[in-house]
């Protein structure tokens, strides 16, 4: 096993993601947001070329929606053709967002692209200097859901120097409100499989489940909401014999970040506004373009008064207008208050309050309570369906508002 191998591992490109939760942004800014996944793809191609890799692994959810846009399809084909010009192969599988039976465009990809077309594990050989240097294994989702453990189907065949597995799925029976538990696998099975590298997809946060062998989630290439914070990208992987070297390569064009702001010493709203602008600029100085969630901590009675008077909303609008006219803009897209300890205790012993809290904790109530708006002949003309994230945010805001209203007399 003297020869090494070099490749890019990426997943969850979600090309042409609609970014529904950001649709209220100024038009020019929203256009930039909508284009961010395409720019991340271009940077991926550039990275693969600059690093002279042998191939690229794309592990599911290349497209964001079941019905892929023509723009996304053409962008992907162009990317593949550019890689072909540099003799870089691509191994591609589809996941729960872009499953095979949902696709309308023909996969007229160039000859350097190898697609796992079936829902059973198949293998492709990667040849270099007329030698089978690696065997790459994978499968695609035919329908949206894959509920069985597909890792059992990954069995090494042949005498290639390296055996690499591509798996779009979830670890064990782990439950996550962000990701459905598809193609669940056991970490012990992957470790004992004898594969040299497990290229995972589906989970949007970077995670190293194992170093020997490497079992890696690269995360998605471009964050799409405040839940997907931090730097996003792919991994450049080099396998040499029994050794592996991984380097993370940033690709994301826009970052989502959270910032805690202590309001203890705020006494003047104008001064507080200027202080916050300074803090944000210092925090985001080297982060590029940023969408920011602010979490207020140690809120005072004065702060609560400002909030009820709408002055905090005015503050956010002023700050956003200040920070938008620069190359690396920053925009506050979400604010919330850190719940005081009493927040979790205020309802105990009161039947009405306990029932109220139980209603908030039942996520099914949100759309049930709002259903009359969507069923109204005029309302449904203007209202769009709420994403899970938007429903959760709405529920949190309502809960905080009720808490503030019930405690107004204490201020």
PyMOL commands that set and color helices and strands:
alter all, ss='L'
color gray80, all
select helices_A, chain A and resi 20-22+27-34+36-50+70-85+100-102+150-153+187-191+269-284+301-309+311-323+341-344+351-361+364-375+379-382+388-406+408-410
alter helices_A, ss='H'
color red, helices_A
select strands_A, chain A and resi 4-10+55-59+89-93+113-115+122-128+131-138+162-168+197-201+207-211+214-217+233-240+243-250+254-262+289-297+330-337
alter strands_A, ss='S'
color yellow, strands_A
deselect
rebuild
show_as cartoon
